[in-house]
Amino acid sequence: MHTNLLVSGGSPDFGTIDGLLATTADGIGTSAWAGVAAVGVIVLLGLVMIVRNSVLRRRGGRIPAVVRDLEARGYLTVYATDGPHGPDWTLRRLRMPDRTLTATERAWYFAVFGTTLTTVVHWSEVRPPSVHAWPELRAATDPPRPPRDEPAPCD
């Protein structure tokens, strides 16, 4: 019934809600089951994210060879310890970076200790350096580009 409510003076017709109130054999509506399933999926995703971020990251993990080289050259020490979430590696700064570091070593040094140069860091809190943040590192990792006046070789 699509009449103008101002002319007819009646109440709007929203139709019946029998479809929303339809029940299954056990008395719960199908839309209720869909809601329970949606909540279950959200809870499951939340649990997966918690496990991924806490359990998997708390393991010390492998320290890259670049960081081990910095340890061998006397820039930092690495030793096993109990971190905030279990077994972890602790890195302690011994000296400041200097000009003898390569771009990759410098990038890892600042990724470990940050720009504030904290003295002690747990390895589980370290994020690898961003290649985009260090132009020298990007130049060292990218393949050489041909000059613009020469076409690229075809394989």
MARDO-790051 format. One line per 5 residues: number of its first residue (from 1); for each residue x, y, z of N, C-alpha, C, CB. Coordinates in Angstrom, 2 decimals. Glycine has a CB too. Example, Ala and Ser with C-alpha at 12.3 -4.5 7.8 and 13.67 -1.06 7.14 Angstrom:
2
1> 13.19 -5.69 7.80 12.30 -4.50 7.80 13.20 -3.30 7.80 11.31 -4.47 9.05 ~ 12.85 -2.25 7.08 13.67 -1.06 7.14 12.90 0.03 7.87 14.08 -0.60 5.72
This chain:
155
1> 0.85 -1.16 0.00 0.00 0.00 0.00 0.89 1.22 0.00 -0.96 0.00 1.21 ~ 0.97 1.88 -1.12 1.82 3.05 -1.26 0.96 4.29 -1.44 2.80 2.89 -2.44 ~ 0.43 4.78 -0.37 -0.37 6.00 -0.43 0.35 7.09 0.34 -1.79 5.78 0.14 ~ 0.01 8.29 0.04 0.59 9.42 0.73 0.03 9.46 2.15 0.30 10.76 -0.02 ~ 0.89 9.43 3.14 0.44 9.38 4.53 -0.25 10.67 4.95 1.61 9.10 5.45
6> 0.17 11.79 4.37 -0.46 13.05 4.74 -1.91 13.11 4.24 0.33 14.22 4.17 ~ -2.18 12.49 3.09 -3.52 12.51 2.53 -4.40 11.49 3.23 -3.48 12.24 1.02 ~ -3.88 10.28 3.41 -4.72 9.23 3.98 -4.82 9.33 5.49 -4.19 7.88 3.60 ~ -3.82 9.92 6.15 -3.86 10.06 7.59 -3.59 8.76 8.32 -5.18 10.59 8.01 ~ -3.19 7.73 7.62 -2.95 6.44 8.26 -1.50 6.27 8.70 -3.32 5.33 7.31
11> -1.23 5.13 9.23 0.13 4.81 9.67 0.88 4.12 8.53 0.12 3.92 10.95 ~ 2.18 4.21 8.54 2.94 3.58 7.45 2.82 2.07 7.51 4.41 4.00 7.50 ~ 2.88 1.45 6.34 2.80 -0.01 6.25 4.21 -0.55 6.04 1.84 -0.46 5.09 ~ 4.75 -1.16 7.07 6.10 -1.71 6.97 6.07 -3.18 6.57 6.84 -1.55 8.28 ~ 4.95 -3.71 6.34 4.85 -5.11 5.98 4.91 -5.99 7.22 5.97 -5.49 5.01
16> 4.91 -7.26 7.01 4.96 -8.18 8.14 6.40 -8.52 8.46 4.14 -9.46 7.86 ~ 6.61 -8.91 9.67 7.96 -9.30 10.07 8.03 -10.80 10.33 8.39 -8.53 11.33 ~ 7.15 -11.53 9.66 7.14 -12.98 9.84 8.47 -13.61 9.42 6.00 -13.61 9.04 ~ 9.10 -13.07 8.39 10.37 -13.62 7.93 11.47 -13.46 8.97 10.79 -12.95 6.65 ~ 11.42 -12.36 9.72 12.43 -12.15 10.75 12.18 -13.02 11.97 12.47 -10.69 11.16
21> 10.92 -13.37 12.19 10.58 -14.16 13.37 10.49 -15.65 13.08 9.28 -13.68 13.94 ~ 10.85 -16.05 11.87 10.80 -17.46 11.54 11.76 -18.23 12.43 11.12 -17.70 10.05 ~ 11.32 -19.35 12.91 12.15 -20.12 13.82 12.48 -21.46 13.22 11.45 -20.31 15.17 ~ 13.58 -22.01 13.71 13.97 -23.35 13.29 13.32 -24.34 14.23 15.52 -23.52 13.27 ~ 13.65 -25.61 14.08 13.02 -26.65 14.89 13.32 -26.48 16.37 13.49 -28.01 14.43
26> 14.47 -25.93 16.72 14.81 -25.79 18.14 14.38 -24.44 18.71 16.31 -25.96 18.34 ~ 13.71 -23.62 17.94 13.14 -22.40 18.47 13.96 -21.15 18.27 12.90 -22.57 19.88 ~ 15.14 -21.22 17.69 15.97 -20.04 17.46 15.85 -19.65 16.00 17.47 -20.30 17.85 ~ 15.72 -18.37 15.74 15.56 -17.90 14.38 16.84 -18.06 13.56 15.13 -16.46 14.38 ~ 16.67 -18.12 12.25 17.84 -18.28 11.37 18.73 -17.05 11.41 17.39 -18.54 9.94
31> 18.14 -15.88 11.58 18.98 -14.68 11.68 19.77 -14.68 12.98 18.12 -13.42 11.59 ~ 19.24 -15.30 14.02 19.98 -15.42 15.28 21.20 -16.31 15.09 19.08 -15.97 16.40 ~ 21.03 -17.40 14.34 22.18 -18.28 14.07 23.24 -17.55 13.26 21.72 -19.55 13.32 ~ 22.82 -16.72 12.33 23.79 -15.94 11.55 24.55 -14.97 12.46 23.09 -15.17 10.41 ~ 23.86 -14.37 13.41 24.51 -13.48 14.36 25.50 -14.21 15.25 23.48 -12.78 15.22
36> 25.12 -15.39 15.72 26.02 -16.20 16.55 27.25 -16.60 15.74 25.30 -17.46 17.09 ~ 27.06 -16.97 14.49 28.19 -17.33 13.63 29.11 -16.14 13.40 27.69 -17.88 12.29 ~ 28.55 -14.96 13.19 29.37 -13.76 12.98 30.18 -13.43 14.22 28.49 -12.56 12.60 ~ 29.57 -13.52 15.39 30.30 -13.26 16.64 31.39 -14.31 16.83 29.33 -13.27 17.86 ~ 31.10 -15.55 16.51 32.10 -16.61 16.62 33.29 -16.38 15.72 31.48 -17.95 16.29
41> 33.05 -15.93 14.50 34.15 -15.63 13.57 34.99 -14.48 14.09 33.60 -15.30 12.17 ~ 34.36 -13.45 14.63 35.11 -12.31 15.17 35.96 -12.73 16.36 34.14 -11.18 15.58 ~ 35.40 -13.56 17.24 36.17 -14.04 18.39 37.34 -14.90 17.92 35.26 -14.85 19.35 ~ 37.12 -15.75 16.94 38.19 -16.59 16.41 39.30 -15.75 15.80 37.63 -17.56 15.37 ~ 38.96 -14.73 15.02 39.97 -13.84 14.45 40.75 -13.11 15.55 39.32 -12.83 13.51
46> 40.06 -12.69 16.59 40.73 -12.04 17.71 41.73 -12.96 18.38 39.72 -11.55 18.72 ~ 41.34 -14.22 18.58 42.26 -15.18 19.19 43.47 -15.44 18.31 41.53 -16.49 19.48 ~ 43.25 -15.56 17.02 44.38 -15.77 16.10 45.34 -14.59 16.15 43.87 -15.97 14.66 ~ 44.83 -13.37 16.20 45.69 -12.19 16.26 46.46 -12.14 17.57 44.86 -10.91 16.09 ~ 45.82 -12.50 18.67 46.51 -12.50 19.96 47.63 -13.53 19.97 45.51 -12.78 21.10
51> 47.36 -14.73 19.47 48.39 -15.76 19.42 49.53 -15.34 18.53 47.80 -17.09 18.93 ~ 49.22 -14.79 17.39 50.26 -14.36 16.46 51.15 -13.28 17.06 49.64 -13.86 15.16 ~ 50.56 -12.30 17.72 51.33 -11.17 18.22 52.04 -11.46 19.53 50.44 -10.00 18.40 ~ 51.52 -12.34 20.35 52.16 -12.55 21.64 53.01 -13.81 21.69 51.11 -12.62 22.72 ~ 52.47 -14.93 21.29 53.20 -16.18 21.43 54.31 -16.31 20.40 52.24 -17.36 21.30
56> 54.01 -16.01 19.15 55.02 -16.20 18.12 56.13 -15.16 18.18 54.37 -16.16 16.76 ~ 55.83 -13.92 18.58 56.85 -12.88 18.63 57.70 -12.95 19.89 56.21 -11.52 18.54 ~ 57.22 -13.65 20.93 58.00 -13.63 22.16 59.23 -14.51 22.08 57.14 -14.05 23.32 ~ 59.25 -15.42 21.18 60.45 -16.21 20.99 61.52 -15.29 20.43 60.20 -17.43 20.05 ~ 62.73 -15.44 20.90 63.79 -14.55 20.50 63.99 -14.48 19.00 65.06 -14.96 21.14
61> 63.81 -15.57 18.33 63.99 -15.57 16.89 65.48 -15.56 16.53 63.29 -14.36 16.27 ~ 65.74 -15.63 15.27 67.13 -15.63 14.81 67.58 -14.20 14.59 67.29 -16.45 13.52 ~ 68.77 -13.93 15.04 69.35 -12.61 14.86 70.12 -12.62 13.54 70.29 -12.22 16.07 ~ 69.91 -11.63 12.68 70.58 -11.61 11.37 72.10 -11.52 11.50 70.07 -10.44 10.54 ~ 72.78 -11.97 10.46 74.24 -11.95 10.46 74.78 -10.53 10.57 74.78 -12.61 9.18
66> 74.06 -9.54 10.06 74.52 -8.15 10.14 74.63 -7.72 11.59 73.56 -7.21 9.37 ~ 73.63 -8.09 12.40 73.66 -7.72 13.82 74.76 -8.50 14.53 72.29 -7.99 14.48 ~ 74.97 -9.75 14.16 76.07 -10.53 14.75 77.42 -9.91 14.38 76.01 -12.01 14.27 ~ 77.54 -9.38 13.17 78.78 -8.69 12.78 79.00 -7.44 13.61 78.75 -8.33 11.28 ~ 77.93 -6.71 13.90 78.04 -5.54 14.77 78.50 -5.95 16.17 76.70 -4.78 14.85
71> 78.04 -7.11 16.61 78.49 -7.62 17.91 79.97 -7.97 17.87 77.66 -8.85 18.32 ~ 80.41 -8.62 16.80 81.81 -9.01 16.68 82.73 -7.79 16.59 82.01 -9.89 15.45 ~ 82.24 -6.70 16.03 83.05 -5.48 15.89 82.98 -4.58 17.12 82.61 -4.69 14.67 ~ 82.22 -4.98 18.14 82.21 -4.25 19.40 81.21 -3.12 19.51 83.53 -3.71 19.64 ~ 80.19 -3.10 18.65 79.18 -2.05 18.73 78.07 -2.40 19.72 78.57 -1.81 17.35
76> 77.84 -3.69 19.94 76.79 -4.11 20.84 77.10 -5.50 21.38 75.42 -4.10 20.13 ~ 76.40 -5.88 22.43 76.49 -7.25 22.94 75.11 -7.88 22.84 77.01 -7.28 24.42 ~ 75.10 -9.19 22.63 73.86 -9.95 22.54 73.96 -11.09 23.54 73.62 -10.48 21.07 ~ 72.96 -11.20 24.40 72.94 -12.31 25.34 71.51 -12.75 25.60 73.64 -11.92 26.66 ~ 71.38 -14.04 25.94 70.05 -14.60 26.19 69.57 -14.16 27.56 70.08 -16.14 26.09
81> 68.29 -13.87 27.65 67.69 -13.43 28.90 66.21 -13.73 28.89 67.94 -11.93 29.15 ~ 65.57 -13.55 30.03 64.11 -13.65 30.09 63.54 -12.27 29.84 63.63 -14.22 31.46 ~ 62.86 -12.13 28.71 62.26 -10.85 28.35 60.91 -10.69 29.00 62.13 -10.71 26.84 ~ 60.16 -9.67 28.61 58.85 -9.43 29.20 57.84 -10.54 28.91 58.31 -8.13 28.70 ~ 58.05 -11.33 27.87 57.10 -12.38 27.49 57.74 -13.75 27.41 56.45 -12.05 26.17
86> 58.87 -13.96 28.06 59.53 -15.25 28.02 60.96 -15.13 27.53 58.76 -16.22 27.15 ~ 61.55 -16.25 27.08 62.94 -16.22 26.62 63.12 -15.26 25.45 63.39 -17.63 26.21 ~ 64.19 -14.51 25.50 64.42 -13.49 24.48 65.91 -13.19 24.42 63.60 -12.19 24.78 ~ 66.31 -12.42 23.42 67.67 -11.90 23.33 67.66 -10.46 23.81 68.22 -12.01 21.87 ~ 68.68 -10.08 24.54 68.83 -8.70 24.96 70.05 -8.12 24.27 68.96 -8.58 26.51
91> 69.90 -6.96 23.68 71.00 -6.28 22.98 71.34 -5.03 23.76 70.61 -5.94 21.50 ~ 72.62 -4.86 24.05 73.09 -3.70 24.81 74.08 -2.93 23.93 73.75 -4.13 26.16 ~ 73.85 -1.63 23.84 74.72 -0.76 23.04 76.03 -0.54 23.78 74.03 0.61 22.75 ~ 77.14 -0.73 23.06 78.46 -0.51 23.65 79.10 0.79 23.17 79.37 -1.67 23.32 ~ 78.89 1.10 21.90 79.47 2.34 21.39 78.58 2.90 20.29 80.90 2.11 20.86
96> 78.80 4.17 20.00 78.00 4.87 19.00 78.43 4.46 17.59 78.12 6.40 19.18 ~ 77.53 4.59 16.61 77.92 4.29 15.23 78.90 5.33 14.71 76.68 4.23 14.32 ~ 79.77 4.89 13.82 80.73 5.82 13.23 80.74 5.64 11.72 82.15 5.59 13.81 ~ 81.70 6.26 11.05 81.73 6.26 9.58 82.16 4.92 8.99 82.64 7.34 9.09 ~ 82.65 4.01 9.80 83.10 2.73 9.26 81.95 1.77 8.99 84.09 2.08 10.21
101> 80.76 2.08 9.45 79.60 1.21 9.21 79.10 1.36 7.78 78.48 1.53 10.20 ~ 78.71 0.25 7.20 78.08 0.30 5.88 76.64 0.78 6.04 78.13 -1.10 5.18 ~ 75.98 1.03 4.93 74.59 1.50 4.98 73.69 0.46 5.63 74.08 1.83 3.57 ~ 73.92 -0.81 5.33 73.12 -1.87 5.92 73.36 -1.97 7.42 73.42 -3.21 5.25 ~ 74.61 -1.91 7.84 74.92 -1.97 9.27 74.33 -0.77 10.01 76.44 -2.02 9.49
106> 74.44 0.39 9.42 73.89 1.59 10.03 72.36 1.49 10.15 74.28 2.84 9.22 ~ 71.72 0.96 9.11 70.26 0.81 9.15 69.85 -0.16 10.25 69.75 0.31 7.79 ~ 70.55 -1.27 10.39 70.22 -2.22 11.45 70.53 -1.64 12.81 70.99 -3.53 11.25 ~ 71.62 -0.89 12.95 71.97 -0.29 14.24 70.85 0.63 14.72 73.31 0.50 14.12 ~ 70.36 1.48 13.82 69.29 2.39 14.20 67.94 1.68 14.32 69.19 3.53 13.19
111> 67.75 0.57 13.61 66.53 -0.21 13.79 66.51 -0.87 15.17 66.40 -1.29 12.69 ~ 67.68 -1.27 15.65 67.76 -1.91 16.96 67.60 -0.89 18.08 69.09 -2.65 17.12 ~ 68.39 0.17 18.04 68.43 1.12 19.15 67.59 2.37 18.92 69.84 1.51 19.42 ~ 67.06 2.55 17.73 66.23 3.71 17.45 67.05 4.98 17.35 65.17 3.86 18.51 ~ 66.37 6.06 17.04 67.08 7.33 16.91 67.38 7.95 18.26 66.27 8.30 16.07
116> 66.70 7.49 19.32 67.02 8.00 20.66 68.20 7.25 21.26 65.81 7.88 21.58 ~ 68.63 6.19 20.60 69.78 5.39 21.01 69.63 4.88 22.44 71.06 6.20 20.88 ~ 68.57 4.13 22.68 68.41 3.49 23.98 69.55 2.51 24.19 67.04 2.77 24.08 ~ 69.85 2.20 25.42 71.02 1.36 25.69 70.71 -0.12 25.71 71.63 1.76 27.00 ~ 69.51 -0.52 26.11 69.16 -1.94 26.20 67.83 -2.16 25.47 69.06 -2.40 27.69
121> 67.80 -3.20 24.63 66.60 -3.52 23.84 66.42 -5.02 23.83 66.70 -2.95 22.39 ~ 65.16 -5.48 23.91 64.86 -6.89 23.71 64.64 -7.13 22.22 63.59 -7.33 24.54 ~ 65.17 -8.24 21.71 65.10 -8.52 20.28 63.66 -8.63 19.80 65.86 -9.80 19.97 ~ 62.74 -9.09 20.63 61.35 -9.22 20.21 60.71 -7.86 19.93 60.55 -9.95 21.27 ~ 61.32 -6.77 20.40 60.79 -5.43 20.17 61.39 -4.76 18.93 61.03 -4.56 21.38
126> 62.38 -5.40 18.32 63.09 -4.80 17.18 62.33 -5.11 15.90 64.55 -5.33 17.09 ~ 62.18 -4.11 15.06 61.60 -4.28 13.73 62.70 -4.07 12.70 60.40 -3.30 13.49 ~ 62.72 -4.84 11.62 63.78 -4.67 10.62 63.75 -3.27 10.02 63.63 -5.70 9.51 ~ 64.89 -2.82 9.53 64.92 -1.48 8.95 64.11 -1.42 7.67 66.36 -1.04 8.67 ~ 63.53 -0.27 7.42 62.76 -0.05 6.21 63.71 0.34 5.09 61.69 1.04 6.42
131> 63.60 -0.36 3.98 64.47 -0.05 2.83 64.15 1.33 2.29 64.30 -1.11 1.72 ~ 62.89 1.74 2.39 62.49 3.03 1.85 63.01 4.19 2.69 60.99 3.11 1.76 ~ 63.31 3.94 3.95 63.79 5.01 4.82 65.28 5.28 4.64 63.51 4.67 6.27 ~ 65.98 4.36 4.03 67.43 4.50 3.88 67.79 4.44 2.40 68.19 3.39 4.68 ~ 68.00 5.57 1.75 68.32 5.55 0.32 69.58 4.76 0.01 68.48 6.97 -0.20
136> 70.58 4.80 0.91 71.82 4.06 0.66 71.54 2.56 0.69 72.90 4.42 1.70 ~ 70.68 2.13 1.60 70.35 0.72 1.69 69.57 0.29 0.46 69.54 0.43 2.96 ~ 68.67 1.13 0.00 67.91 0.81 -1.21 68.84 0.71 -2.40 66.82 1.87 -1.46 ~ 69.82 1.62 -2.49 70.77 1.58 -3.60 71.63 0.33 -3.52 71.65 2.83 -3.60 ~ 71.93 -0.12 -2.30 72.76 -1.31 -2.15 71.98 -2.59 -2.46 73.32 -1.39 -0.74
141> 70.67 -2.58 -2.28 69.88 -3.80 -2.49 69.23 -3.86 -3.86 68.82 -3.91 -1.43 ~ 69.00 -2.72 -4.50 68.38 -2.71 -5.83 69.40 -3.11 -6.89 67.79 -1.32 -6.14 ~ 68.93 -3.78 -7.94 69.85 -4.07 -9.04 70.23 -2.78 -9.76 69.22 -5.08 -10.04 ~ 71.40 -2.76 -10.37 71.81 -1.53 -11.07 70.86 -1.23 -12.23 73.25 -1.66 -11.59 ~ 70.60 0.04 -12.42 69.71 0.47 -13.50 70.55 0.94 -14.68 68.75 1.59 -13.02
146> 70.08 0.63 -15.90 70.82 1.12 -17.07 70.65 2.63 -17.21 70.34 0.40 -18.36 ~ 71.62 3.30 -17.81 71.47 4.74 -18.03 70.25 5.02 -18.90 72.75 5.33 -18.70 ~ 69.69 6.21 -18.77 68.45 6.54 -19.48 68.63 6.61 -21.00 67.91 7.86 -18.98 ~ 69.82 6.94 -21.47 70.00 7.05 -22.92 70.17 5.69 -23.59 71.20 7.93 -23.23 ~ 70.35 4.63 -22.81 70.48 3.29 -23.38 69.22 2.48 -23.06 71.75 2.57 -22.85
151> 68.70 1.73 -24.02 67.54 0.90 -23.72 67.95 -0.28 -22.84 66.88 0.39 -25.03 ~ 66.99 -0.78 -22.09 67.25 -1.93 -21.23 67.48 -3.16 -22.11 66.08 -2.18 -20.25 ~ 68.42 -4.04 -21.72 68.68 -5.23 -22.53 67.50 -6.19 -22.48 69.96 -5.94 -22.06 ~ 67.21 -6.84 -23.60 66.14 -7.82 -23.68 66.73 -9.20 -23.53 65.35 -7.70 -25.02 ~ 66.11 -10.01 -22.72 66.62 -11.38 -22.51 65.95 -12.34 -23.44 66.40 -11.83 -21.08
